[in-house]
């Protein structure tokens, strides 16, 4: 009886140990998977500052060949002139690890606006080339992340150039033809004229004199009435 009790106790302890090992392995697997998805995204790596004075390029390591695994690189492009923008144009040769569920989780290149932390875009895969990006100011940040699995080729290459912002003022209503003005602006413009002559000159700048002559030229009916009343009054 005592021997049977010892055997049962030993079996129970062994089962608990195996269950603990299995649970530990499962927990490690989930933790590893989560670490893969977050690899490098929140890692505060030092960024490389590049002073932009002319055109240039940045690219993934070994471009256009397979980039290394488990890599995080950050570049911040800074133009010396604060009154310029930075334009990024991706090379047609683009290929990173494919997304999962249309989300770039593992290998990707990301463009961020440093002034407010806005992510302008994150790209991976090789089906489409990322669109052109333009900074809001004189700085822009680029982040490249690759995890420990499935590196691809050719990676990416970004050409950067400087742009001068176009400060164009809205044309004055007086410089636009009336037909091109919104109705409320046209109403305000018409209300500002004090004479019919000024109004016609504004509405028909090319033939305002002819329109004015037509306006003041009496018709035959009016001429007849005036003539008749004039004769009667005499």
C-alpha positions as CSV (number, residue, x, y, z in Angstrom):
1,X,0.0,0.0,0.0
2,X,2.8,2.4,0.9
3,X,4.7,1.5,-2.3
4,X,1.5,2.3,-4.4
5,X,1.2,5.7,-2.8
6,X,4.8,6.6,-3.5
7,X,4.4,5.6,-7.2
8,X,1.3,7.8,-7.5
9,X,3.0,10.7,-5.9
10,X,6.1,10.4,-8.2
11,X,3.8,10.3,-11.3
12,X,1.9,13.4,-10.2
13,X,5.1,15.4,-9.6
14,X,6.5,14.3,-13.0
15,X,3.3,15.4,-14.8
16,X,3.3,18.8,-13.1
17,X,6.9,19.3,-14.2
18,X,6.2,18.4,-17.8
19,X,3.2,20.8,-17.8
20,X,5.3,23.6,-16.4
21,X,8.0,23.0,-19.1
22,X,5.4,23.0,-21.9
23,X,3.8,26.2,-20.5
24,X,7.2,27.8,-20.3
25,X,8.0,26.9,-23.9
26,X,4.6,28.2,-25.1
27,X,5.1,31.5,-23.2
28,X,8.6,31.9,-24.7
29,X,7.2,31.3,-28.2
30,X,4.6,34.0,-27.8
31,X,7.1,36.4,-26.3
32,X,9.5,35.8,-29.1
33,X,6.8,36.4,-31.7
34,X,5.8,39.7,-30.0
35,X,9.4,40.7,-29.9
36,X,9.7,40.1,-33.7
37,X,6.8,42.4,-34.5
38,X,8.3,45.2,-32.4
39,X,11.9,44.6,-33.4
40,X,13.5,48.0,-33.8
41,X,10.3,50.0,-34.0
42,X,10.6,51.5,-30.5
43,X,14.3,50.9,-30.1
44,X,15.9,54.4,-29.5
45,X,18.8,54.0,-31.8
46,X,21.0,57.0,-32.5
47,X,20.1,58.7,-35.8
48,X,22.6,59.8,-38.4
49,X,22.4,63.5,-39.1
50,X,23.0,64.3,-42.8
51,X,23.3,68.0,-43.7
52,X,21.7,68.6,-47.1
53,X,23.2,71.2,-49.3
54,X,22.8,69.5,-52.6
55,X,21.2,66.3,-54.1
56,X,22.2,62.9,-52.7
57,X,21.1,59.4,-51.9
58,X,20.7,57.0,-49.0
59,X,20.1,53.3,-49.3
60,X,19.9,50.1,-47.4
61,X,23.2,48.3,-46.7
62,X,24.6,46.4,-49.7
63,X,22.0,47.9,-52.1
64,X,21.1,46.6,-54.7
65,X,21.9,43.2,-53.1
66,X,20.3,41.5,-50.1
67,X,20.4,43.7,-47.0
68,X,21.6,42.3,-43.6
69,X,19.2,40.8,-41.0
70,X,18.4,42.3,-37.6
71,X,19.3,45.9,-38.5
72,X,17.9,49.3,-37.5
73,X,19.1,52.4,-39.2
74,X,17.8,56.0,-38.8
75,X,18.8,59.0,-40.9
76,X,17.7,62.6,-40.3
77,X,18.1,64.9,-43.3
78,X,18.6,68.5,-42.3
79,X,18.8,71.4,-44.9
80,X,20.9,74.4,-43.8
81,X,18.3,76.8,-45.3
82,X,15.2,76.8,-43.1
83,X,13.1,78.0,-46.0
84,X,13.4,75.0,-48.2
85,X,11.8,71.6,-48.4
86,X,13.3,68.1,-48.9
87,X,11.9,65.8,-51.5
88,X,12.4,62.1,-51.4
89,X,12.2,60.0,-54.6
90,X,12.5,56.2,-54.3
91,X,14.5,54.2,-56.8
92,X,12.5,51.9,-59.1
93,X,14.5,49.0,-57.7
94,X,12.6,48.4,-54.5
95,X,12.2,45.2,-52.5
96,X,11.8,44.3,-48.8
97,X,10.2,41.4,-46.9
98,X,6.5,41.1,-47.8
99,X,3.9,42.4,-45.5
100,X,1.6,40.3,-43.3
101,X,-2.1,41.0,-43.6
102,X,-1.1,44.1,-45.6
103,X,0.9,45.4,-42.6
104,X,4.6,46.0,-42.8
105,X,5.6,44.4,-39.5
106,X,9.1,42.9,-40.0
107,X,11.2,44.6,-42.7
108,X,10.2,48.1,-43.7
109,X,11.4,51.6,-44.5
110,X,9.5,54.5,-42.9
111,X,9.5,58.3,-43.5
112,X,8.6,60.6,-40.6
113,X,8.1,64.3,-40.2
114,X,10.3,65.3,-37.3
115,X,8.4,68.5,-36.4
116,X,5.3,66.7,-35.2
117,X,6.3,63.0,-35.3
118,X,3.8,62.3,-38.1
119,X,4.6,59.1,-40.1
120,X,4.3,60.0,-43.7
121,X,4.4,56.4,-44.8
122,X,5.8,52.9,-44.2
123,X,6.6,50.5,-47.0
124,X,7.7,46.9,-47.6
125,X,7.3,44.2,-50.2
126,X,8.1,44.7,-53.8
127,X,4.8,45.0,-55.7
128,X,4.8,48.9,-55.8
129,X,7.5,51.6,-55.5
130,X,6.7,54.1,-52.7
131,X,5.4,57.5,-53.9
132,X,7.4,60.7,-53.8
133,X,7.5,62.4,-50.3
134,X,8.0,66.0,-49.5
135,X,8.9,67.4,-46.0
136,X,6.8,70.1,-44.3
137,X,9.9,71.9,-43.3
138,X,13.7,71.7,-43.7
139,X,14.0,68.3,-42.0
140,X,12.8,64.7,-42.6
141,X,13.6,61.4,-40.9
142,X,14.0,57.9,-42.6
143,X,14.0,54.7,-40.6
144,X,15.0,51.2,-41.9
145,X,14.2,48.1,-40.0
146,X,14.9,44.4,-40.8
147,X,14.2,41.5,-38.4
148,X,16.2,38.2,-38.0
149,X,14.3,36.4,-40.8
150,X,13.9,36.5,-44.6
151,X,16.0,39.4,-45.9
152,X,15.2,40.4,-49.4
153,X,16.8,42.2,-52.3
154,X,17.5,44.7,-53.6
155,X,16.4,46.7,-50.5
156,X,15.8,50.4,-51.2
157,X,17.5,53.6,-52.4
158,X,16.2,57.1,-51.9
159,X,17.2,60.1,-53.9
160,X,16.8,63.4,-52.0
161,X,16.7,66.9,-53.5
162,X,16.0,70.4,-52.2
163,X,12.8,72.3,-53.1
164,X,12.0,76.0,-52.8
165,X,8.4,76.5,-51.5
166,X,6.1,78.3,-53.9
167,X,4.6,81.3,-52.0
168,X,1.9,82.3,-54.4
169,X,-0.6,84.9,-53.2
170,X,-4.2,84.6,-54.2
171,X,-4.9,86.9,-57.2
172,X,-6.8,90.1,-56.4
173,X,-10.5,90.0,-57.5
174,X,-9.8,93.2,-59.6
175,X,-7.2,91.2,-61.6
176,X,-9.6,88.3,-62.4
177,X,-12.3,88.4,-65.0
178,X,-15.8,88.5,-63.4
179,X,-16.6,85.1,-64.9
180,X,-13.8,83.5,-62.9
181,X,-14.9,84.9,-59.5
182,X,-17.1,83.1,-57.0
183,X,-20.6,84.5,-56.7
184,X,-20.1,86.1,-53.3
185,X,-16.8,87.8,-54.4
186,X,-18.5,89.1,-57.5
187,X,-21.4,90.5,-55.5
188,X,-19.0,92.3,-53.2
189,X,-17.1,93.7,-56.2
190,X,-20.3,94.9,-57.9
191,X,-21.5,96.6,-54.7
192,X,-18.3,98.6,-54.5
193,X,-19.0,100.6,-57.7
194,X,-20.7,103.9,-57.4
195,X,-21.5,104.6,-61.0
196,X,-22.9,102.6,-63.9
197,X,-19.9,103.6,-66.0
198,X,-17.4,102.0,-63.5
199,X,-19.6,98.9,-63.3
200,X,-19.7,98.4,-67.1
201,X,-15.9,99.1,-67.3
202,X,-15.4,96.3,-64.8
203,X,-17.7,93.8,-66.4
204,X,-16.7,94.5,-70.0
205,X,-13.2,95.9,-70.0
206,X,-12.7,95.4,-73.7
207,X,-15.9,97.0,-75.0
208,X,-17.2,99.0,-72.1
209,X,-17.3,102.2,-74.1
210,X,-19.6,100.6,-76.8
211,X,-21.8,99.2,-74.1
212,X,-22.0,102.6,-72.5
213,X,-23.0,104.3,-75.7
214,X,-25.7,101.7,-76.3
215,X,-27.0,102.3,-72.7
216,X,-27.4,106.1,-73.2
217,X,-28.5,106.0,-76.9
218,X,-32.3,106.4,-76.9
219,X,-34.4,104.0,-78.9
220,X,-36.7,105.1,-81.7
221,X,-39.7,104.7,-79.5
222,X,-38.3,106.9,-76.8
223,X,-37.1,109.4,-79.4
224,X,-40.6,109.6,-80.9
225,X,-42.2,110.2,-77.5
226,X,-39.7,112.9,-76.6
227,X,-40.2,114.5,-80.0
228,X,-44.0,114.4,-79.7
229,X,-44.1,115.7,-76.2
230,X,-41.8,118.4,-77.2
231,X,-44.0,119.4,-80.1
232,X,-47.1,119.4,-77.9
233,X,-45.5,121.5,-75.2
234,X,-44.7,124.1,-77.8
